[in-house]
């Protein structure tokens, strides 16, 4: 994934989240939207590192940490799940080389989703 594709993915996901959950504007304002965008860049960076390390555990550890931080700030686990589901959906639709990287991202997100739902 090149930087342009990453920017487009993050933008689409964040736009969808704020369209689906308009109350987020009232709760967190522009700062919250900016943090959501920043978080999505971190999600992708951690997915890439997990792929490079061939370690699902790395992304699962990140997910646990993320959930602890966000829930302490009033962001529910349901929004993290929503975010990860949107990432899966959009990544599936992308043309991506190498295919192994794409599949790794999707698999790690699915494992994280299962963990968040437990």
C-alpha positions, 0 to 999 in steps of 0.5 A: 500500500502506498501513501496515497492509498493509505490516505484514501483508506483512512479518509474513507473509514473516518468519514464513514464512522462519523456519518454512521455515528454523528453523536461523535461530533457532539462528544469529541468535536474536530479534535476527536475526528482528528484523533480518529484519523491519527488512530487509523494511521496507527492501526495500519502501521501496526498491521504492517509491522505485524505482517513484517514480523509474521506475528498476529500476537503483535497486532492483538497486543496493540488491540488490547492496549488500544481498547484500554486507552480508548475505553478510558477516554470514553470511546466504547469497544463497539466503536473499535469493532466498527472501525476494524470492520470498516477497515476489513471491508475497504481493504478487501476491495483494494487492489494490493500487491503483494496479496499476502500483505493484504490477506495478513491485514485482513486476518489480523483484523479478524483475529482482533475483532474476535478478541474484542467481541469476547 
